[in-house]
Amino acid sequence: MSTPAVPLARRGLVDVELSELDQALVEALDRQKVLYYPSGDSALPAAEAAMLREGGFDPSARRRGPKDPLARGLAEHAALIKTSLSVAEVAELLGVSEGRIRQRLGKRELFGIPLGREWRLPRFQFGDDGELPGWSQVATHLPAELSPVALAAWMSTPNPDLGVGEDESPMSPREWLGTGRSPKAVLRLVADLA
């Protein structure tokens, strides 16, 4: 057995080999590399890049090893896929057919990550007993281009607009929905994701 990649191991995925994630990583890389590494040596217009060079600056994109944003993003994406559920697993969890899960993915009532001809459904939309209450209402309003990694972070980050109790302790959208509170408060926050 080969050693897992350091960024994956740092995120607790010590039992994952890169060979298991080849397809996921290739697809994630294709989707994300343009965000981090624009074509050519600079995202700046040629005249601006030339002016910076004349002033002694190097406008080319920097690769920063383990701190490289693409490497970090890919590791997070791979971890999200590895810990996500298959269509069959979600169908069993919800007590419905696999066809029904695919229908709900098509209607965007569930959030899925396409992986080849399959789907992976991140766990953040499910609790121990099934789908988070109100999740389908939230999911249908999510921007279509939203990154799975960004959504996972948003779902788990406490938001001051979801405060409860006398001290207004903030809850994450996942916690809020998981306790059965109205999805309307979370829907108001979805607009900020666009």
N, C-alpha and C positions, 0 to 999 in steps of 0.2 A: 504494500500500500504506500502510495506517495504521500509526501507531506503537504498539508493544505496550504494555500497561499496565505501569507502573513495578514493581509487585510481581512480575509475571511476568518482566520483564527482569532484575530483581535476582537471580532464581533461574536465570538462564541461558537463559530461553526468549525469546530476542530475535527468533526467527523465527515467533512465535505471535501472531496477531491475535485480539483479543477476539471478533470475529465467528465465529471457528472454535470458540470455547469457550462460546458463548451457552448452549446446552442444558446443558452440563456445569455451568456456573456457576449457572444457575437451579436445577437439581436440587440442587446442593451447598448453595446458599443456603437452599432450603426445608428441607433436613435439619439445617443447622447454626445457623440464625439464632436458634432458640429457646434454644440453649445459651448464646448470648452476649447476647441482648437479650430478657429476659423481657417478657411483655406488660405494658402500662402503663409507668409511669415508674420502677418499682422492683420488685425481686423480694421485697421485704419486705412483711409484712402492713401494711395501711393505718395501723394504730395506731402501729407502730414507725416507719414512714416519717414520720408526722406528728410524732412525738417528736424525730426527728433534725432535721426542718425547724425546729422550735421552738428547738433548740439551735444553729442556724446552719449545719447541714450540709445538703448537697444529695444525697439518696439516688438521684437519677436516674442511669440508665446513661450512661456517658461514651463518646463516639466519639472515637478518638484518631488519626484520619487514617491514615497508613501503618503506625502501630503498633497500629491497631485489631485486636483478636484475630480478629474475623470476616474482615477483609480478608486478614490473614495466612493464616488457615485456608483461605479460598477460593483464594488463590494457590497454596498447597501442594496443595490438592485438584485444582485445574486442572492443575498441573504433573504430578501423579501420573497423571491421566487422559491427558494429552498424551503422556507417555512410556510408557504401558502398551501392551500388545499386544492385538490383536483376537482373536476366537475363531479366525478363519482363520489368523492368524499363529502362534498357539499350536499349532493342529493341525499345521501344517507343521513347526514346531520339534520337536514330540514324535512326528511320524510317525503320527498317528492322524486319524480323521475329525473334522469340526467337530461332528457329533452326539455323538461320544465326549467332546469337551471340554464340551459343554453338559450331558451326563450327570454328569460329574465336578463341574461347578459346582453342579448340583442336589444332589449328595451332599456338597457342601462339601469336596471333596478338593483343589480349587483355589480360590484367593481371587479373586473377581471383583467389579467395581464395575458395577452396573446403570446404563446410560446410555440412557434411552428403552427401545427394544426390543432393544438390543444390550448386550454385555458388554465391559468392558475389564479385562484381567488385568495387574496390576502386575508389573513386571520383577523385583521383589525375590524372587519365588518361583522364578526361573529362573536358571540359569547359562548359559554359552556353549553348552553341549552339551545342554541340556534342563532338565527340572525338577530342583530341588535334591533330593539324596537324603534321604528321610525327610519331605519336605515334606507329602505327603498325610496322614501321621499327625498332624503338627502342625496342619494346616489344619482338620481335622475337629473339633479341640478348641478352636478360637478362638471367643470369644464372638460370637454372631450380631450384636450391636449394636456391635461394635468399629469405630471410625472407620478408614477406609483410611489417613488421614494418620497417626494414632497407630500403626497397625500398621507402616507404612513406617518410621517413626522407631524403633520398637522393634526391627525387623529389622536395622537398620543401626547400632544403638548397642551398643558393647562392654559386656558384662555380666560382673561379677566372678565370677559363678557358672559362667561358661564359660571358666575360666582353663586355659591349657595351658603346658607347659614348666616349667623349673626356677623361673623368676620368676613363673609363673602369669599370664602376659600375657592379659588378657581378650579374648575374641572376641565379635563380634556373633552373634546367632542365625543370620543369613545366612551368615557366614563359617564358623561351626561346622558347619552342615549342608553347606555347599559343599565342605568338606574330607572329607566322608564320615563324620564322627563320629556317634555314636548320637543319634537324635532324642529319646531319653528325657530327656536333660538339658534340652533346649529345652522339652519337654512339661511338665517340672516348673515352668518359668518361666511357662508360659501361664496357670496358675492365678492369677498376680498381675495378669493383664490384666482379669480379671472385675471 
